[in-house]
Every structure is written in structure tokens, then in C-alpha cells.
Amino acid sequence: MVKKLVNYIQSQKLLSLSILIICSFSVYIFIQPENFYTQIESYSIVIREYFGSFYLWLGLLAVLFLIIIAFSPIGKLRLGSKTPEYKTFSWLAMLYSAGMGAGILLRAVQEPVFMQQNPPISTENSAEIISLEYTFYQWGFTAWAFYGFFALVIGYYLFVRKKSVLLSSAFKHSETSYILKSVDLLTILTTVVGIVAAIGLGTTQIKGGIQHLFQFNQQYYLEFEVTFLIFLFGFLSAYRGIKKGIQQISNINIYVTLILLFFIFFQSDMIHILKNFGLAFYHYVVDFIPLSLALGKYNPGENFLTDWTYYYWAFWLAWAPFTGIFIARISRGRTIKQMILGSLFIPSLGSFFWFSVFGTSSFQLIEKMTNYNNEFGNVFTSIFVFLENYPFATITSVITIILLIGFLVTSVDSAIYVLSMFTDKGKENPKKSHRFIWAFLLFLCTEAILLLGTFSAAKNVLTAMQKLLIITSLPFALLSVLIAVGLIKDYRENKN
């Protein structure tokens, strides 16, 4: 029995090493949360100081690179079979649920209002348009370009070059090089931090909503219970697979999201919403390059960039490996051009309209107030405060909490599935034992992060994760440049 266990561990080196590092990481946070927070705070300051501009350039280049690839001969290549494996609606539902999901509920009201009350840049436009334009920038093309880039890389090597789903496939001699094998380990660890950050933030918002609705005062125990529920459903969904689990929950999420969106839209000033949407989108496209590089009057200052843009770019990068690989996995049968343009523009437009509806409606509510006292300032409760101004507030708030759980479940099941693919030798349909292991590991790490945000110097989990993400995403940001060069070189060498 012991011999069989040893042989299994030796055959699963990537999984074993991942388990060791993640467990050590989690135990250290449990034992020394204050020391851990102090360390990540100091490291994040150094990285922001020396690599902040690099993040900005990387975001812009990722968008331009994908657009060029989409309309190049590479874009005509088809990923696997001749017909798409999933219908367009289900495909979009799965990639959006995995890529954004709970984030649009977390920031639906708080971010546009913050930008309106504290305009990051000064232009001839109104504060409302500046607010929405900057919100579009932080949730738009750049975020999906990071995802699309890794979807392109994995889709190309998996379906065109017939290699493993592992990211080390993007490099030559990856089967024998321990240095290149570390790329797969780095991908796993970056993915873990990204998904844990999202679940930590989402769980905190769910707790905020429950406390706001029911005056429920439990703190950490409530977060623990909600997190356990999310990972339980996430594991069951990943266990059932993509078609029977992930696809069905993603479709339900999008239907409920659309119902909530249009419930607010039809009870608000629809003309004003559409006007703001059109103007903000126009200025976002026109200003995209100076916004991306923080040039001239489009430079919001180092403090703002640190608190918002660098954090967002680090967040998208941390999510890019597993989201990109998941997008590639569900894009079988589509051309690279279809995958890139579909994942780059359609979800972005959906997010833009979402923020236009909730943002513009929030601006109008503020105008009606005698004195605005930062009612929408709390990122975890702002949407619930907002919904109190509409009919059926309790019902819509409960629906929002359920939707939050649904989105987090789809993020968890996607991550479990992708991480299992990594550690099960790149198999498209990994063993169910790997899915169970990753569900448990992610749950353990999430609890550690929630503990860090609750009991350390960090005022909340958002502050802790902002600093940690900036650190963990940097190696992957640097690596992505090498991967892009390698992909072009590989295509040229093998196009005939």
C-alpha cells in the first residue's frame, strides 16, 4: 500500500509540489497573518514603483497583438473539429461567467459612483461620462485581452500543434527541461492566487449583503459557511464535467443577470442610460491609447494607478491562465479569429452596458438626495443599498446574493477543472480525483486569505488581495512577452 502511494506521488510531481507549496502558504498565513501582510505590503510597493509602467504597456500591447493576430493568417486556423462544440450563447455564458462573473456585482454601483465623485482625469466631458469611460477602461478590452492571449496560446498549441494543454508546451524541449516545467508550476500558483482572491472578495460581498438584509452580525463564521457552500457546489459542478455541470450553471447565471439588468433598466431613465453608454463608449475608444499609457491629461496620478489600474491589471493577469485555458477548451471548432474577437469585444460590450445601467441610475439617485453621505461607498454593500430604491428590494437583493453564489460557483468549477487538467498531465478530461483534490486545496487557501483579511493589519480582504496579486502576477506578466514571441516563431517555422 505504501509503495503504491509513493509511486503515485512520484508520478504526480506537479500535483505533489503544488500541494506542498499551497499548504505551506496557507499554514503560514494561519500562524503568522500579521507578518505575512507586512511582507506582501513591502514587496508590492517595490513592484509598483519599478514595474507600474510595464503593466500599462503590457495591457495596450495585448489588445493590439490580439487584433493583429485575428486578422492575420493565424486567425484563419480552426481549433479542432469543423463545427463548434458549444452553441454561441452557451459559449459566451461560460466564458463570461468564468472571466468576470461576481466582479460586475461587486463593482456595479460603487466603482462608477466613486469615479463620478472623484474623477480620475480632467477632460471637457461631464463627471458622469468620465466615470463610465474610466470604468469601461478597467473592465473592458484590456482585461479580455489578457484572457484572450492565453486562450490563443493554449488553443494554438492544443488544437493546431496537437500538444499538451500545459503552458510549457509553448516552449521547445519542455518535456525535459526542469526550468520550463517550472512554468507549469508558476501557472498553477498564479491561478490559485487569482481564484482565491475572487472568491474571498465575493464571499465578503455575500456576507455584506446578508448582514445588510438580515442584520446578521456573525463575521468569520459566516464567511466560512458561505465559502464551504460555494466550493461544495463548485466541486459537484466540476465533477459532472463541462456539459452537465459548468455549462448549465453558466447559462442560468446569464439568464438571471439579464433579468436583474433589465429590471433596473426599464425602471430608470432609459434614454439617459443609452446616451451615457454611447458617449462613454465613444470616448473610451477614441482615448484608448492615451488612457492605456496614462499620457498627459489622461494620467490619473501614481496613487490612483496603484489603488486601481495596477491592481486590476494584476487581477486580470492572475486570472488569465485558467480563464484563457478554459476559453480555449470550450472554443473547439471555432477559428482563432472567432475566438479572439468573440471573447474580446462581446463580453466587453456587455460589461459596458451593465455599468451604464447601474452607474447612470446611481448618479440619478444621488442627484435626488439632499446630501450624499457616501451611501454607495462600501464595495461590499453598495449594490444592496442601491436596490433599496427600487420595488421588491428584498427579493432583488436575495436574487443578487444567489447570483453572486452562482457566479462564484462557475469560477470555482472552471478553476478546479483547469487545474486538474494541469496536474493530470494536460488531459482535456482530467481524473475526478484531481478535481476533488483541487476543490479542497482552493477551499483551504481561500480560508487562509479570509483569515488574513479579518485578523491582520489589512482592513479587509480587498486590501490584502490588492497587494498579494500585484506580487504574484509579475512573473507571469514577464513570461507572457516570451510566450508571444515564441508563438509567432513557432507558427512561422511550422506553417507549411
C-alpha positions in Angstrom: 0.0 0.0 0.0 2.8 2.4 1.0 4.7 1.5 -2.1 1.7 2.2 -4.3 1.3 5.6 -2.6 4.9 6.5 -3.1 4.8 5.5 -6.8 1.7 7.6 -7.3 3.2 10.7 -5.7 6.3 10.3 -7.9 4.2 10.1 -11.0 2.3 13.2 -9.9 5.3 15.5 -9.2 3.5 18.7 -10.4 0.5 17.9 -8.2 2.6 17.0 -5.2 4.7 20.1 -5.4 1.6 22.3 -5.8 0.1 20.7 -2.7 3.2 21.2 -0.7 3.6 24.9 -1.6 -0.1 25.8 -1.2 -0.4 24.0 2.1 2.7 25.7 3.4 1.5 29.1 2.2 -1.9 28.6 3.9 -0.4 27.3 7.2 1.9 30.3 7.3 -1.0 32.7 6.9 -2.9 30.9 9.6 0.0 31.1 12.0 1.5 34.5 11.2 -1.1 36.7 9.4 0.4 40.0 10.6 3.9 39.1 9.4 2.7 37.8 6.1 0.7 41.0 5.5 3.7 43.2 6.3 5.9 41.3 3.9 3.5 41.4 1.0 2.9 45.1 1.6 6.6 45.9 1.3 7.1 43.8 -1.8 4.1 45.3 -3.5 5.4 48.8 -3.0 8.7 47.9 -4.8 6.9 46.2 -7.7 4.5 49.1 -8.2 7.4 51.5 -8.2 9.6 49.7 -10.8 7.1 47.8 -12.9 4.0 50.0 -12.9 4.6 51.4 -16.4 5.4 47.9 -17.7 1.9 46.8 -16.7 0.4 49.7 -18.7 2.4 48.9 -21.8 1.6 45.2 -21.5 -2.1 45.9 -21.4 -2.1 48.0 -24.5 0.2 45.6 -26.4 -2.0 42.6 -25.5 -5.0 44.3 -27.2 -3.1 45.3 -30.3 -1.4 41.9 -30.5 -4.7 40.0 -30.5 -6.4 42.3 -33.1 -3.4 41.8 -35.4 -3.4 38.1 -34.9 -7.1 37.8 -35.5 -6.8 39.4 -39.0 -3.6 37.6 -39.8 -3.2 34.1 -41.4 -3.1 32.6 -37.9 -6.6 33.9 -37.3 -7.9 31.6 -40.1 -6.8 28.4 -38.3 -9.6 26.3 -36.8 -9.3 24.9 -33.3 -10.0 21.2 -33.7 -13.3 20.0 -35.2 -15.1 21.6 -38.1 -18.2 22.7 -36.1 -18.2 24.5 -32.7 -18.6 22.1 -29.7 -20.9 24.6 -27.9 -23.6 26.9 -29.2 -22.7 30.6 -29.2 -25.0 31.6 -26.2 -23.6 28.8 -24.0 -20.0 29.6 -25.2 -20.4 33.3 -24.2 -22.2 32.4 -21.0 -19.4 30.1 -19.9 -16.5 32.4 -20.8 -18.3 35.4 -19.2 -19.1 33.5 -16.0 -15.6 32.3 -15.7 -14.0 35.6 -16.7 -16.0 38.3 -14.9 -19.0 36.9 -13.0 -19.2 38.1 -9.5 -16.9 41.1 -10.2 -19.7 43.0 -12.0 -21.9 42.7 -9.0 -19.1 43.7 -6.6 -18.4 47.0 -8.5 -21.7 47.6 -10.3 -22.5 50.7 -8.2 -19.5 51.5 -6.1 -17.0 52.0 -8.9 -18.9 54.3 -11.2 -20.1 56.4 -8.2 -16.5 56.6 -6.9 -15.3 57.7 -10.3 -18.0 60.3 -10.6 -17.4 61.7 -7.1 -13.6 61.6 -7.6 -12.9 62.0 -11.4 -9.5 60.3 -12.1 -8.8 62.6 -15.1 -9.9 66.1 -16.2 -11.4 66.5 -19.7 -14.2 68.5 -21.3 -16.6 65.7 -20.6 -19.0 65.6 -17.6 -18.2 63.7 -14.5 -20.7 61.0 -15.5 -19.1 60.3 -18.8 -15.6 60.4 -17.3 -16.7 58.0 -14.7 -18.2 55.5 -17.1 -15.3 55.9 -19.6 -12.8 55.0 -16.9 -14.9 52.1 -15.6 -15.1 50.8 -19.2 -11.3 51.1 -19.4 -10.7 49.0 -16.3 -13.3 46.3 -17.2 -13.0 46.3 -21.0 -10.7 45.3 -23.8 -7.5 45.1 -21.8 -9.0 42.6 -19.3 -10.3 40.4 -22.0 -7.1 40.7 -24.0 -5.2 39.2 -21.1 -7.7 36.3 -21.2 -7.7 36.1 -24.9 -4.0 36.0 -25.2 -3.7 32.8 -23.1 -6.7 31.3 -24.9 -4.9 32.0 -28.2 -1.7 30.3 -26.9 -3.3 27.2 -25.5 -5.8 26.9 -28.4 -3.0 27.1 -30.9 -0.7 24.6 -29.2 -3.5 22.2 -28.1 -5.7 22.1 -31.2 -3.3 23.2 -34.1 0.0 21.8 -32.9 -1.5 18.9 -31.1 0.5 19.4 -27.9 -0.5 19.3 -24.3 -2.7 21.9 -22.6 0.2 22.7 -20.3 1.6 26.1 -20.8 5.1 24.7 -21.1 4.0 23.4 -24.5 4.7 27.0 -25.7 8.4 26.3 -25.3 10.7 23.9 -27.0 12.1 20.9 -25.2 9.5 21.4 -22.4 9.4 17.7 -21.7 13.0 17.5 -20.4 13.7 21.0 -19.1 13.1 21.4 -15.3 13.3 25.2 -15.8 10.5 25.1 -18.4 8.5 22.7 -16.2 8.5 25.4 -13.6 6.3 27.4 -16.0 3.5 25.0 -15.3 4.0 25.3 -11.5 4.0 29.1 -11.9 0.8 28.9 -13.9 -0.8 26.8 -11.2 0.2 29.1 -8.3 -0.8 32.2 -10.2 -4.2 30.7 -10.9 -4.7 29.7 -7.3 -4.0 33.2 -6.0 -6.3 34.7 -8.7 -9.2 32.5 -8.0 -8.8 32.6 -4.2 -8.8 36.4 -4.4 -12.0 36.5 -6.4 -13.7 34.0 -4.0 -12.5 35.9 -1.0 -13.9 39.2 -2.4 -17.2 37.6 -3.5 -17.7 35.8 -0.2 -17.2 39.1 1.7 -19.8 40.8 -0.5 -22.3 38.0 0.1 -21.6 38.4 3.9 -22.2 42.1 3.5 -25.5 41.5 1.7 -26.7 39.1 4.3 -25.7 41.4 7.2 -27.4 44.4 5.4 -30.6 42.5 4.8 -31.0 40.5 8.0 -28.8 42.4 10.5 -26.8 39.3 10.9 -23.6 40.0 12.9 -21.6 36.9 12.5 -18.2 37.7 10.9 -15.7 35.0 10.1 -18.0 32.1 10.7 -20.5 33.4 8.1 -17.7 33.7 5.6 -16.6 30.2 6.3 -20.1 28.8 5.8 -20.6 30.6 2.5 -17.2 29.6 1.2 -17.8 26.0 2.1 -21.1 26.1 0.2 -19.5 27.7 -2.9 -16.7 25.1 -3.0 -19.2 22.2 -2.4 -21.3 23.3 -5.4 -18.2 24.1 -7.4 -16.8 20.7 -6.9 -20.0 19.0 -7.8 -20.2 21.0 -11.0 -16.6 20.3 -12.0 -17.2 16.6 -11.1 -20.1 16.4 -13.5 -17.9 18.0 -16.3 -18.4 20.9 -18.7 -21.6 19.9 -20.5 -23.5 18.5 -17.5 -22.2 21.0 -14.8 -20.4 24.1 -15.9 -22.4 24.9 -19.0 -25.8 24.6 -17.3 -24.9 26.8 -14.3 -23.3 29.4 -16.6 -26.5 29.6 -18.7 -28.6 30.1 -15.6 -26.3 32.8 -14.3 -26.6 34.8 -17.5 -30.4 34.5 -17.7 -30.7 35.8 -14.1 -28.1 38.5 -14.8 -30.2 39.7 -17.8 -33.4 39.7 -15.7 -31.7 41.9 -13.0 -30.1 44.2 -15.6 -33.4 44.9 -17.4 -35.4 45.1 -14.2 -33.2 48.2 -13.3 -33.0 49.5 -16.9 -36.8 49.6 -17.5 -37.4 51.4 -14.2 -34.7 54.1 -14.8 -34.3 56.8 -17.3 -33.6 54.6 -20.3 -32.8 57.4 -22.7 -30.2 58.9 -20.4 -28.7 55.5 -19.8 -28.4 54.9 -23.6 -26.9 58.3 -24.1 -24.3 57.8 -21.4 -23.5 54.4 -22.8 -22.9 55.7 -26.3 -20.9 58.8 -25.3 -18.7 56.9 -22.8 -18.1 54.1 -25.3 -17.1 56.6 -28.0 -14.7 58.5 -25.8 -13.3 55.2 -24.4 -12.4 54.0 -28.0 -11.0 57.4 -29.0 -9.0 57.8 -25.8 -8.0 54.2 -25.5 -4.2 54.6 -26.2 -3.6 57.7 -24.0 -5.8 56.1 -21.3 -3.8 52.8 -21.5 -0.4 54.6 -21.2 -1.6 57.3 -18.7 -0.4 60.1 -21.1 -0.8 63.8 -20.4 -4.2 64.7 -19.1 -5.1 61.0 -19.1 -2.7 60.4 -16.2 -4.7 60.0 -13.0 -1.6 60.0 -10.8 0.5 57.4 -9.1 -1.8 56.9 -6.1 -4.8 56.3 -8.3 -2.9 53.9 -10.6 -1.6 52.0 -7.6 -5.1 51.6 -6.0 -7.0 50.9 -9.2 -5.3 50.2 -12.5 -2.2 48.3 -11.4 -4.4 46.2 -9.1 -6.9 45.5 -11.9 -4.2 44.6 -14.4 -2.6 42.3 -11.8 -6.0 40.7 -11.1 -6.7 40.1 -14.8 -3.3 38.6 -15.3 -3.7 36.3 -12.3 -7.0 35.1 -13.8 -5.6 34.9 -17.3 -4.1 31.4 -17.2 -7.1 29.5 -16.1 -9.7 31.7 -17.8 -7.7 31.7 -21.1 -7.2 27.9 -20.9 -10.9 27.4 -20.2 -11.9 29.6 -23.1 -9.6 27.6 -25.4 -11.1 24.4 -24.1 -14.6 25.4 -24.9 -13.7 27.0 -28.2 -13.1 23.8 -30.1 -14.5 24.1 -33.6 -14.1 27.9 -33.8 -11.5 29.7 -35.7 -8.8 31.6 -33.8 -10.3 34.8 -35.2 -13.8 33.9 -33.9 -12.4 33.1 -30.5 -10.4 36.3 -30.2 -13.0 38.7 -31.5 -15.8 37.0 -29.7 -14.0 36.9 -26.3 -12.5 40.4 -26.7 -15.5 42.5 -27.8 -18.8 40.8 -26.9 -18.2 40.4 -23.1 -16.7 43.9 -23.0 -19.8 45.5 -24.6 -22.0 43.5 -22.1 -20.0 44.9 -19.2 -20.2 48.4 -20.6 -24.0 48.3 -20.8 -24.2 46.8 -17.3 -22.1 49.6 -15.8 -24.0 52.2 -17.8 -27.3 51.0 -16.4 -26.2 50.7 -12.7 -23.9 53.7 -12.9 -26.3 56.1 -14.5 -29.1 55.0 -12.3 -26.9 55.6 -9.2 -26.0 59.1 -10.4 -29.7 60.0 -10.7 -30.4 58.7 -7.2 -27.5 60.8 -5.9 -29.0 63.9 -7.6 -32.3 63.4 -5.8 -30.5 63.2 -2.4 -30.4 66.3 -0.3 -26.9 65.4 0.8 -24.9 62.4 -0.4 -23.1 60.8 2.5 -21.2 58.1 0.7 -24.1 55.7 0.8 -22.7 53.8 -2.2 -19.1 53.9 -0.9 -18.9 50.4 0.6 -17.8 48.0 -2.1 -19.4 45.0 -0.4 -22.9 46.5 0.4 -23.3 49.3 -2.3 -25.5 47.3 -4.6 -27.8 46.3 -1.8 -28.2 49.9 -0.7 -28.8 50.8 -4.3 -31.6 48.1 -4.7 -33.5 49.6 -1.7 -34.5 52.4 -4.0 -36.4 50.1 -6.3 -39.5 47.9 -5.9 -39.2 44.4 -4.4 -35.9 45.4 -2.8 -35.7 42.3 -0.6 -36.5 40.0 -3.4 -33.9 41.6 -5.8 -31.3 41.6 -3.0 -31.8 37.9 -2.3 -31.6 37.2 -6.1 -28.3 39.2 -6.2 -26.9 37.0 -3.4 -28.0 33.9 -5.2 -26.5 35.2 -8.4 -23.2 36.0 -6.6 -23.1 32.4 -5.3 -23.8 31.2 -8.9 -21.1 33.2 -10.4 -18.6 32.2 -7.8 -19.5 28.6 -8.3 -18.8 28.9 -12.0 -15.5 30.5 -11.3 -14.6 27.7 -8.9 -15.7 24.9 -11.1 -13.8 26.3 -14.1 -10.7 26.7 -12.0 -11.0 23.2 -10.5 -11.4 21.8 -14.0 -8.4 23.7 -15.4 -6.1 23.0 -12.5 -7.0 19.3 -12.7 -6.1 19.4 -16.4 -2.7 20.8 -15.5 -1.8 18.3 -12.8 -3.3 15.3 -14.7 -0.6 15.5 -17.4 -2.6 18.0 -19.5 -5.6 15.8 -20.2 -8.7 17.5 -21.6 -10.9 15.4 -19.3 -8.9 15.0 -16.0 -9.5 12.4 -13.4 -12.2 13.1 -10.9 -9.7 12.5 -8.0 -7.7 15.6 -9.2 -10.9 17.6 -9.2 -11.6 16.7 -5.5 -8.0 17.5 -4.5 -8.1 20.9 -6.1 -11.5 21.7 -4.6 -10.1 21.0 -1.1 -6.8 22.9 -1.8 -8.6 26.0 -3.1 -11.0 25.9 -0.1 -8.1 25.7 2.3 -6.2 28.6 0.7 -9.4 30.8 0.5 -10.0 30.3 4.2 -6.4 31.4 4.8 -6.9 34.6 2.8 -10.1 35.4 4.5 -8.3 35.0 7.8 -5.6 37.3 6.6 -8.2 40.0 5.7 -10.0 39.6 9.0 -7.3 39.4 11.6 -4.3 41.1 10.1 -3.3 44.8 9.6 -5.3 44.7 6.4 -8.6 46.4 7.0 -10.4 43.9 4.7 -9.7 41.2 2.3 -9.7 43.6 -0.6 -6.7 45.5 0.7 -4.8 42.2 1.4 -5.5 40.8 -2.1 -4.6 44.0 -3.9 -1.1 43.7 -2.5 -0.7 40.0 -3.0 -2.0 40.0 -6.6 0.5 42.6 -7.7 3.3 40.4 -6.4 2.2 37.1 -7.8 1.2 38.3 -11.2 4.5 39.9 -12.1 6.4 36.8 -13.1 3.5 35.8 -15.3 3.4 39.3 -16.9 7.1 39.0 -17.8 6.6 35.5 -19.1 3.8 36.4 -21.4 6.2 38.5 -23.5 8.4 35.5 -24.1 5.3 33.3 -24.9 4.1 35.8 -27.5 7.4 35.8 -29.3 7.6 32.1 -29.2 4.1 31.6 -30.7 4.9 33.8 -33.7 8.2 32.0 -34.2 6.6 28.6 -33.9 3.9 29.5 -36.5 6.5 30.7 -39.0 8.5 27.5 -38.6 5.5 25.2 -39.0 3.1 27.0 -41.2 3.8 24.7 -44.2 
